[in-house]
Amino acid sequence: MTDIRKRSGTKGTTYQVRYPSKGTRTGYAYRTFTTLKEARYFAQHDLPKLRACKSPEIRSVDQAVQKWLDTCAYEGRQGKDPVSPATVEVYEYRAEIMRLYPWDKELHELESPDIVAFRSWLLKEYSRDQAKKVLSSFHSALLEMVTQGVLAVDPAANLSIQQSRYQEPVSIPSVAEVQAILRAADQLANDKNYWIARAWERYRPMIYLAADSGMRPQEYLVVPIADLLAQGVRVTQALDRSNKIGPPKSRAGRRYIPVGIETIKMAKAYSDRQDDLNPAKLLFPGEHGQHQRYNNYLRRGWHTLMEKAGLTQETEVDGKPVLGMMYPPYSLRHFFASMLIAQNKDLKMIQERMGHEDAAMTLNVYGHLIRLKKAEEISEPSGILSSVLAA
């Protein structure tokens, strides 16, 4: 028997719908609402749908998660293309974490308190960042079950894990350090050693393009020749985690970026010499005419560049001193964003140039720079106390 109970407490009055459920110890499940109208609507409309949507094929969380994985890999969710094999691997790892949780109810019996308990377990067992990603994927799986008619409502609606309030700022080289990086690329391209100079005929324009466009390394490694335009570059593809060429990370990743004419000339001059050795028609092909691999570029190109520019630092690994890089390849992307901020470009433009899906992502990464820039613009040149002391 289903009934509605009025509950009054220190936080106010709520309305609780009690209905039969075989998946609980008491034989009843509960939903709480802030108004009587919402409780009645659930009891009269949503609850019958909830019971009617039971699927004989998908009854457990494990089955729902597997169906979500298959949809992502072979069909694509919400009319989108299937995700890349590398993304499927990431999703499979998150799915294993979902399956480790001791679900004691069938899928259609899950309620918000069950998802809250799952969230608490994630935060206890995993890092906050990992827990956030797993819960987000679980929410996607439940939404897919709603889309396919397995569930009537999403029990994870409005439940999420927020980013930690404090995030370590990204590592950004100074203007002087970027100048040192570009000088090092110039010197390596003109090295007396034939093989070094030959390799840096390719790496040098890549480095200049990276600094002048803010592209991700996975993007500039596989730029098609056709995407180098008269005054800029288009981003239409990128390397995924398995080093295969696919679409950019998101729809916003497809973008046009204005680039300096000298950088355009340098990149075009290199590509013009590669026509006979470049069946993939890439701007910076690998040695055998196919695309470069990120790890090869990191080891042979970027590490050498950092040493030449004097941007290394000694760290300890297992108690032994190891010479490491001061900056990763992504630092040129961060430098590009910092220059846009220094030039007072608006947030929307920065978001578009960086290929971020929304402005919140841009603020999460570069918000501290934007706030600092605004503070410098409005601060008194002599400080606040100068007027107090002068009085």
CORMO-V450882 format. One record per residue. N is the residue number from 1. RES is the residue in three letters. PSI is psi as a letter, one per 40 degrees, with the letter a starting at -180 (NA if undefined). Layout:
# CORMO-V450882
n;res;psi
N;RES;PSI
N;RES;PSI
This chain:
# CORMO-V450882
n;res;psi
1;MET;h
2;THR;h
3;ASP;i
4;ILE;h
5;ARG;h
6;LYS;h
7;ARG;h
8;SER;h
9;GLY;a
10;THR;d
11;LYS;e
12;GLY;a
13;THR;h
14;THR;i
15;TYR;h
16;GLN;h
17;VAL;h
18;ARG;h
19;TYR;i
20;PRO;h
21;SER;h
22;LYS;e
23;GLY;e
24;THR;i
25;ARG;d
26;THR;e
27;GLY;e
28;TYR;i
29;ALA;i
30;TYR;i
31;ARG;h
32;THR;h
33;PHE;i
34;THR;e
35;THR;i
36;LEU;d
37;LYS;d
38;GLU;d
39;ALA;d
40;ARG;d
41;TYR;d
42;PHE;d
43;ALA;d
44;GLN;d
45;HIS;d
46;ASP;d
47;LEU;d
48;PRO;d
49;LYS;d
50;LEU;d
51;ARG;d
52;ALA;d
53;CYS;e
54;LYS;h
55;SER;h
56;PRO;d
57;GLU;d
58;ILE;h
59;ARG;d
60;SER;i
61;VAL;d
62;ASP;d
63;GLN;d
64;ALA;d
65;VAL;d
66;GLN;d
67;LYS;d
68;TRP;d
69;LEU;d
70;ASP;d
71;THR;d
72;CYS;d
73;ALA;d
74;TYR;d
75;GLU;d
76;GLY;h
77;ARG;i
78;GLN;f
79;GLY;e
80;LYS;i
81;ASP;i
82;PRO;i
83;VAL;i
84;SER;i
85;PRO;d
86;ALA;d
87;THR;d
88;VAL;d
89;GLU;d
90;VAL;d
91;TYR;d
92;GLU;d
93;TYR;d
94;ARG;d
95;ALA;d
96;GLU;d
97;ILE;d
98;MET;d
99;ARG;d
100;LEU;d
101;TYR;h
102;PRO;g
103;TRP;h
104;ASP;e
105;LYS;i
106;GLU;i
107;LEU;d
108;HIS;e
109;GLU;e
110;LEU;h
111;GLU;i
112;SER;d
113;PRO;d
114;ASP;d
115;ILE;d
116;VAL;d
117;ALA;d
118;PHE;d
119;ARG;d
120;SER;d
121;TRP;d
122;LEU;d
123;LEU;d
124;LYS;d
125;GLU;d
126;TYR;i
127;SER;i
128;ARG;d
129;ASP;d
130;GLN;d
131;ALA;d
132;LYS;d
133;LYS;d
134;VAL;d
135;LEU;d
136;SER;d
137;SER;d
138;PHE;d
139;HIS;d
140;SER;d
141;ALA;d
142;LEU;d
143;LEU;d
144;GLU;d
145;MET;d
146;VAL;d
147;THR;d
148;GLN;e
149;GLY;e
150;VAL;d
151;LEU;i
152;ALA;d
153;VAL;i
154;ASP;h
155;PRO;e
156;ALA;e
157;ALA;h
158;ASN;e
159;LEU;h
160;SER;i
161;ILE;h
162;GLN;i
163;GLN;i
164;SER;i
165;ARG;d
166;TYR;h
167;GLN;h
168;GLU;h
169;PRO;i
170;VAL;i
171;SER;h
172;ILE;h
173;PRO;i
174;SER;i
175;VAL;d
176;ALA;d
177;GLU;d
178;VAL;d
179;GLN;d
180;ALA;d
181;ILE;d
182;LEU;d
183;ARG;d
184;ALA;d
185;ALA;d
186;ASP;d
187;GLN;d
188;LEU;d
189;ALA;e
190;ASN;f
191;ASP;i
192;LYS;d
193;ASN;h
194;TYR;d
195;TRP;d
196;ILE;d
197;ALA;d
198;ARG;d
199;ALA;d
200;TRP;e
201;GLU;d
202;ARG;d
203;TYR;d
204;ARG;d
205;PRO;d
206;MET;d
207;ILE;d
208;TYR;d
209;LEU;d
210;ALA;d
211;ALA;d
212;ASP;e
213;SER;d
214;GLY;e
215;MET;i
216;ARG;i
217;PRO;d
218;GLN;e
219;GLU;d
220;TYR;e
221;LEU;d
222;VAL;f
223;VAL;h
224;PRO;i
225;ILE;d
226;ALA;e
227;ASP;e
228;LEU;h
229;LEU;a
230;ALA;d
231;GLN;e
232;GLY;a
233;VAL;i
234;ARG;i
235;VAL;h
236;THR;e
237;GLN;i
238;ALA;i
239;LEU;h
240;ASP;a
241;ARG;d
242;SER;e
243;ASN;f
244;LYS;i
245;ILE;h
246;GLY;a
247;PRO;i
248;PRO;i
249;LYS;d
250;SER;i
251;ARG;d
252;ALA;e
253;GLY;d
254;ARG;h
255;ARG;i
256;TYR;h
257;ILE;h
258;PRO;h
259;VAL;i
260;GLY;i
261;ILE;d
262;GLU;d
263;THR;d
264;ILE;d
265;LYS;d
266;MET;d
267;ALA;d
268;LYS;d
269;ALA;d
270;TYR;d
271;SER;d
272;ASP;d
273;ARG;e
274;GLN;e
275;ASP;d
276;ASP;e
277;LEU;f
278;ASN;g
279;PRO;d
280;ALA;e
281;LYS;f
282;LEU;i
283;LEU;d
284;PHE;g
285;PRO;i
286;GLY;a
287;GLU;d
288;HIS;e
289;GLY;e
290;GLN;a
291;HIS;i
292;GLN;i
293;ARG;i
294;TYR;d
295;ASN;d
296;ASN;d
297;TYR;d
298;LEU;d
299;ARG;d
300;ARG;d
301;GLY;c
302;TRP;d
303;HIS;d
304;THR;d
305;LEU;d
306;MET;d
307;GLU;d
308;LYS;d
309;ALA;e
310;GLY;f
311;LEU;g
312;THR;i
313;GLN;i
314;GLU;h
315;THR;i
316;GLU;h
317;VAL;h
318;ASP;f
319;GLY;e
320;LYS;i
321;PRO;h
322;VAL;h
323;LEU;h
324;GLY;i
325;MET;i
326;MET;d
327;TYR;i
328;PRO;i
329;PRO;d
330;TYR;e
331;SER;d
332;LEU;d
333;ARG;d
334;HIS;d
335;PHE;d
336;PHE;d
337;ALA;d
338;SER;d
339;MET;d
340;LEU;d
341;ILE;d
342;ALA;d
343;GLN;e
344;ASN;f
345;LYS;i
346;ASP;i
347;LEU;d
348;LYS;d
349;MET;d
350;ILE;d
351;GLN;d
352;GLU;d
353;ARG;d
354;MET;e
355;GLY;f
356;HIS;i
357;GLU;d
358;ASP;i
359;ALA;d
360;ALA;d
361;MET;d
362;THR;d
363;LEU;d
364;ASN;d
365;VAL;d
366;TYR;e
367;GLY;d
368;HIS;d
369;LEU;d
370;ILE;d
371;ARG;d
372;LEU;d
373;LYS;d
374;LYS;d
375;ALA;d
376;GLU;d
377;GLU;d
378;ILE;e
379;SER;i
380;GLU;h
381;PRO;d
382;SER;e
383;GLY;i
384;ILE;d
385;LEU;e
386;SER;d
387;SER;d
388;VAL;d
389;LEU;d
390;ALA;e
391;ALA;NA
